[in-house]
């Protein structure tokens, strides 16, 4: 098995999930924007489609929660493997 440290160095481990460029401020701005857009959309949707839009919004939030959990698990596992490798190699 190839070293995880070498794999990272050689870009053999690469994924969109390993994007750490987002900051707390970026996240807050995005949340505010999404909330504002959702409110505007819900105001302009006919009453008979309000429930469908609410169901869609809930489904999107559920999907986001799943992808965030998966991204955390991926990063955590990678970190554990790197630590284990560093300790096994003597530091």
C-alpha positions in Angstrom: 0.0 0.0 0.0 1.3 3.4 -0.9 2.1 5.9 1.9 -0.8 8.4 2.5 1.7 11.2 2.9 3.3 10.3 -0.5 -0.1 10.0 -2.1 -1.1 13.5 -0.9 2.2 14.9 -2.1 1.8 13.2 -5.5 -1.8 14.3 -5.8 -3.0 10.7 -5.9 -5.5 11.6 -3.2 -7.7 14.4 -4.6 -11.3 15.1 -4.3 -13.8 18.0 -4.3 -14.6 17.0 -0.7 -11.1 18.1 0.4 -11.8 21.8 -0.2 -10.9 23.7 3.0 -11.0 27.2 1.5 -14.4 28.1 2.9 -14.5 30.3 6.0 -17.1 30.9 8.6 -17.9 34.3 7.1 -18.4 32.7 3.7 -20.8 30.2 5.2 -22.8 32.9 7.0 -23.0 35.0 3.8 -24.2 31.9 1.8 -26.8 31.1 4.5 -28.2 34.6 4.5 -28.4 34.6 0.7 -30.1 31.2 0.5 -32.6 32.3 3.2 -33.4 35.5 1.3 -33.8 33.7 -2.0 -36.0 31.1 -0.4 -38.2 33.8 1.1 -38.6 35.6 -2.2 -39.4 32.4 -4.0 -42.0 31.4 -1.5 -43.7 34.8 -1.7 -44.1 34.4 -5.5 -45.2 30.7 -5.6 -48.9 30.1 -6.0 -50.6 28.8 -2.9 -51.1 25.3 -4.4 -47.4 24.9 -4.9 -46.3 26.2 -1.4 -46.2 22.7 0.1 -44.3 21.2 -2.8 -41.7 24.0 -2.5 -41.4 23.5 1.3 -40.9 19.7 0.7 -38.2 20.5 -1.9 -36.5 22.9 0.6 -36.5 20.2 3.3 -35.1 17.6 0.9 -32.3 19.9 -0.1 -31.4 20.6 3.6 -31.4 16.8 4.2 -29.1 16.2 1.3 -26.7 19.0 2.5 -26.6 17.4 5.9 -25.7 14.0 4.4 -22.9 15.5 2.3 -21.5 17.4 5.2 -21.4 14.3 7.3 -19.8 12.4 4.5 -17.2 15.1 4.0 -16.4 15.2 7.7 -16.0 11.4 7.8 -13.7 11.4 4.7 -11.5 14.1 6.2 -11.4 12.4 9.6 -10.5 9.0 8.2 -7.7 10.6 6.1 -6.4 12.4 9.2 -6.4 9.2 11.2 -4.5 7.4 8.5 -2.0 10.2 8.2 -1.4 10.2 12.0 -1.1 6.4 12.1 1.4 6.5 9.3 3.4 9.2 10.9 3.6 7.3 14.2 4.4 4.0 12.5 7.3 5.7 10.7 8.7 7.1 13.9 7.4 10.5 13.5 
